[in-house]
Amino acid sequence: MRTESALSVAVRLAVKDLTVELRRPHELLSIIAFTLSSVVVSSFSWKAVLGLDPVVISATLWVIVYFASILALTTSFAREVDRGTIDGLRSLPCPPYAVLVGKMVYGVVTLFIVLASLLASSLFFMNLDASALPALLVVFALGAVDFALMGSIMSAVLMYSEGKNLLLAFLFFPVSVPVLLPGIQAGAKVLSGAGLASVVPELRLLLAFMLAVVAVSVTLFKEIFLE
C-alpha cells in the first residue's frame, strides 16, 4: 500500500510541475528555441562536414541535448525553494523518494518534448535519413532519461547554493561522460545505416548507468532532502 501511495504522490507532483510549466511556458519555449537555433547554426556552419561524417552529426545532437538538459533541469528543486513550497513537499505523508521520482518524471517529459523538437528540426536542416529515426529516437530517449535522473538529484543537492545554475553546469559534465560517450557512438552507428541491433552494447551501458543513478539517488536523497 505504501508503494502505491508513493507512486500516486509522484505522479501528482509530476502533473503539478507540468501544469505550472504549461501555464507559464516561456521557460520551455526558450529551451526549444535554443534547440532549434543550435540545429540551424550547426547546419549552416558544418554543412560540408555533416554530409561526410555521422560522428559529427551525432556529437552535435548530443551536445545540444546536454545543454538543453542543463537549462531544463536547473530549476527543478530551486523553483520550490524560491516559492517557499519546499517545506510543503517535506511534509507530504510519503517517502522522500516519491518527491524525487515526481521530479524525475517531470524532467523526463520535458526532455522528451525538447528531444522531439530536436529530431524533427534535424530531419529538415541536417538531412537526416528518416529511416534511421526510430533507432535514433530509442538511443536519445534512453540518454534523455539518464540526463533527467542525474539533473534531478543534482538540482536537489544544489538547491540552496549560491550560483546554482553555474555550479550545475560545471558539475553536470563529469557525470554526463558515461552517457555522452556511448550515446555518441550509438548515434554515429545508427546514422551510418546500422540497425538498432548494432547498438545494443551502447544501450546496455546507458541502461546500466541509469540503474546505478537510480540506486544512488534513492539511497542518498532522504539525507539531502530532509537536512
ZIVEN-V503892 format. One record per residue. N is the residue number from 0. RES is the residue in one small letter. PHI is phi as a letter, one per 20 degrees, with the letter a starting at -180 (999 if undefined). Layout:
BEGIN
n = [N & N]
res = [RES & RES]
phi = [PHI & PHI]
END
This chain:
BEGIN
n = [0 & 1 & 2 & 3 & 4 & 5 & 6 & 7 & 8 & 9 & 10 & 11 & 12 & 13 & 14 & 15 & 16 & 17 & 18 & 19 & 20 & 21 & 22 & 23 & 24 & 25 & 26 & 27 & 28 & 29 & 30 & 31 & 32 & 33 & 34 & 35 & 36 & 37 & 38 & 39 & 40 & 41 & 42 & 43 & 44 & 45 & 46 & 47 & 48 & 49 & 50 & 51 & 52 & 53 & 54 & 55 & 56 & 57 & 58 & 59 & 60 & 61 & 62 & 63 & 64 & 65 & 66 & 67 & 68 & 69 & 70 & 71 & 72 & 73 & 74 & 75 & 76 & 77 & 78 & 79 & 80 & 81 & 82 & 83 & 84 & 85 & 86 & 87 & 88 & 89 & 90 & 91 & 92 & 93 & 94 & 95 & 96 & 97 & 98 & 99 & 100 & 101 & 102 & 103 & 104 & 105 & 106 & 107 & 108 & 109 & 110 & 111 & 112 & 113 & 114 & 115 & 116 & 117 & 118 & 119 & 120 & 121 & 122 & 123 & 124 & 125 & 126 & 127 & 128 & 129 & 130 & 131 & 132 & 133 & 134 & 135 & 136 & 137 & 138 & 139 & 140 & 141 & 142 & 143 & 144 & 145 & 146 & 147 & 148 & 149 & 150 & 151 & 152 & 153 & 154 & 155 & 156 & 157 & 158 & 159 & 160 & 161 & 162 & 163 & 164 & 165 & 166 & 167 & 168 & 169 & 170 & 171 & 172 & 173 & 174 & 175 & 176 & 177 & 178 & 179 & 180 & 181 & 182 & 183 & 184 & 185 & 186 & 187 & 188 & 189 & 190 & 191 & 192 & 193 & 194 & 195 & 196 & 197 & 198 & 199 & 200 & 201 & 202 & 203 & 204 & 205 & 206 & 207 & 208 & 209 & 210 & 211 & 212 & 213 & 214 & 215 & 216 & 217 & 218 & 219 & 220 & 221 & 222 & 223 & 224 & 225 & 226]
res = [m & r & t & e & s & a & l & s & v & a & v & r & l & a & v & k & d & l & t & v & e & l & r & r & p & h & e & l & l & s & i & i & a & f & t & l & s & s & v & v & v & s & s & f & s & w & k & a & v & l & g & l & d & p & v & v & i & s & a & t & l & w & v & i & v & y & f & a & s & i & l & a & l & t & t & s & f & a & r & e & v & d & r & g & t & i & d & g & l & r & s & l & p & c & p & p & y & a & v & l & v & g & k & m & v & y & g & v & v & t & l & f & i & v & l & a & s & l & l & a & s & s & l & f & f & m & n & l & d & a & s & a & l & p & a & l & l & v & v & f & a & l & g & a & v & d & f & a & l & m & g & s & i & m & s & a & v & l & m & y & s & e & g & k & n & l & l & l & a & f & l & f & f & p & v & s & v & p & v & l & l & p & g & i & q & a & g & a & k & v & l & s & g & a & g & l & a & s & v & v & p & e & l & r & l & l & l & a & f & m & l & a & v & v & a & v & s & v & t & l & f & k & e & i & f & l & e]
phi = [999 & f & f & f & f & f & f & f & f & f & f & f & f & f & f & f & f & f & f & f & f & f & f & c & e & f & f & f & f & f & f & f & f & f & f & f & f & f & f & f & f & f & f & f & f & d & g & f & f & f & f & d & c & f & f & f & f & f & f & f & f & f & f & f & f & f & f & f & f & f & f & f & d & g & e & g & e & f & f & f & f & f & e & m & e & f & f & f & f & f & e & f & f & b & f & g & f & f & f & f & f & f & f & f & f & g & f & f & f & f & f & f & f & f & f & f & f & f & f & f & f & f & g & e & e & d & l & f & f & f & f & e & f & g & f & f & f & f & f & f & f & f & f & f & f & g & f & f & f & f & f & f & f & f & f & f & f & d & f & d & e & f & m & f & f & f & f & f & f & f & f & f & f & g & e & e & g & f & e & f & f & f & f & f & f & f & f & f & f & f & f & e & o & f & e & f & f & f & d & g & g & f & f & f & f & f & f & f & f & f & f & f & f & f & f & f & f & f & f & e & f & g & f & f & f & e & f]
END
